[in-house]
Amino acid sequence: MMFEDPVHYHLPVLEDVFYSPSDFNDLFSLLETEFPVQSTSGSETNRLVFSLEERKRRRKISNRESARRSRLRKKNYLENVTEQVDRLKAKNRDLKNRLCVVAHRCQAAQSETDRLRLESFVLQQYLVKLHERLNSMQLH
């Protein structure tokens, strides 16, 4: 009589893992499944069916876990992108405020330059008139 090696189930141990009730039901159904006993009739059909069903069940659990990890990765990615967007918005707001201050200072400097040019022009005109008076006084 041949003995088969026992089937070992290796489920990953993950921290902070949250399973849904259906996940628990699937896991419990694996534990409650009666393993087919090899009959003396040599029926390979029962083992093949069990094997296919077992593989489907395992694949289903694996797919659910993979989908859960994928959702978690997507959630983390979206949180990171959202934080980055918030940081960039704050930086953009800061840069706009700084630009506004610089533009205001530039406008003030331009106004001061215009005022000084006008004052310089007026003083030059005044100087020309004074020079003309001095010349006319010296001639008389």
ZIDARA-V767565 format. One line per field, one symbol per residue. ss: DSSP state (H for helix, E for strand, L for the rest). phi: phi as a letter, one per 20 degrees, with the letter a starting at -180 (. if undefined). psi: psi as a letter, one per 20 degrees, with the letter a starting at -180 (. if undefined). A space follows every 10 residues. Layout:
ss->???
phi->???
psi->???
//
This chain:
ss->LLLLLLLLLL LLLLLLLLLL HHHHHHHHHH HHLLLLLLLL LLLHHHHHHH HHHHHHHHHH HHHHHHHHHH HHHHHHHHHH HHHHHHHHHH HHHHHHHHHH HHHHHHHHHH HHHHHHHHHH HHHHHHHHHH HHHHHHHHHL
phi->.edeffeddd dfddeledde gfffffffff fefeffefef fmfefffffg ffffffffff ffffffffff ffffffffff ffffffffff ffffffffff ffffffffff ffffffffff ffffffffff fffffffffe
psi->pppqqqpppo pqoqqlppqr hhggggghhg hippppppri ikoigghggg gggggggggg gggggghghg ggggggghgg ggggggghgg gggghgghgg gghghggghg ggggghgggg gghggggggh ggggghhhh.
//
